[in-house]
């Protein structure tokens, strides 16, 4: 199915998801600007380079910086997902233990109350 603009139906995005996308885009633009600045600083003392040579070296330098940055960010994202999964698993186990303990406490309390009120306990 398509919307009036002719786009295929997409899962509605939450405001938080959109904010994350915008933040990611802006952060990546900062990384691009930083890589380009470092590339210019790298070629600045190389006075013998022609303009096309300087531009090509800057392009390769920036591309290398961005490739490394992307790999670093991917490793960080992978590690964050791993940690999230580990903590979610720990939380599920802790919650199960707490529920089990609560059931035991309630059962013990009920059993104690029933025994205390029973006619056999005189």
N, C-alpha and C positions, 0 to 999 in steps of 0.2 A: 504494500500500500504506500502511497506517496502523499505528502502534504501539498497544500495549494502551490507552493513554490516549486514542486516537482522533485523534492528530495525524498529519498527513501526513508521510511520510518526508522528512527533511531531511538535507543533507550533514552528517556529523559535524563538530563544531567542535573545533578543537585548543584545548588549555589557553591557548596564547598568544593565540588569537583571542578567547577569552572574557575574558581579562585586559584586552585592548585595549578590548573593549566596555564592561566595567565602568569602566575608567579614563576612557573617553570620556564615559560617563554621569556619573561623579562630577565631571569637569571642567566639563561643561555645567551641572550643578547649582550649581557655584561661580560660573559666569558669570551664572546667573539671580539668585543672591543678590547678586552685585555690582551688577547692573543695578537691582535693587529698592532697594538701599542708595543708589545714585546718584540714583535717582528721588526717594526720600525727602529726600535732602540738597538736591535741586533745589527741591522744593516747600516745604521748611522755612521759608525767609524770606518766603514769600508768605502772610502772616498773614490777608489778606482773603479767601482762598479758603474756601468751605464744605467740609465733609468730603467730600460726593460729588464736588465739583469737584477737590479735592486727589487723591482716589482715581483719578479719570479721567485727570488729568494724569500721575500716577505710572504708571498702566497704559500710557498711550501712550509715555511716556518709556522705560519698561522694554522695551516691545515694540520701539521704535526701536533701543535699545541692542543687544538680542538679534538683531535683523535685521542690523544692521551687523556684529556679532560673527560670526554665521553666515556672512555673505558673506566676511569676513576669513579665517575658518577654511577656507572652501571654496577661496579663492584659494591659501592655504598648502598645502592638500592637493593641489590641481592642480599647483602648482609642485613639490611633493615627488615626485609621480608622474612629472612631466616629467624631473626630475633623475635619478630612479631609472632611467627608460628610457634616458636618455643614457649613464649610467654602465654600465648593463648592455650597451649596444651597444659602448661603448669596451672593456669587458672582453672581450666576444666577439671583437672584432677583435684585441686584444692576445694573447689565448689562441691564436687562429689563427696569428698571426705567430710566436709562441713554438713552436708545434707544427711549423710549417714550418721554422723555424730548426733545431730539434732533428732533424728528418728530414734536412735538408741536412748537419748535422754528422755524424750517424750514417752517412749514405751516403758522405760524404767519408772518414770514418775506415775504413769497410769497404773502399772502393775503394783507399785508401792501403795498407791491410794486405794486400789481395789482390795489389796490384802489388809490394809488398815481398817477398811470399812466392812470387811467380810464377817459373817456371823461366826466363822470358825476361829477367828482371832480374838478369843476372850480370855 
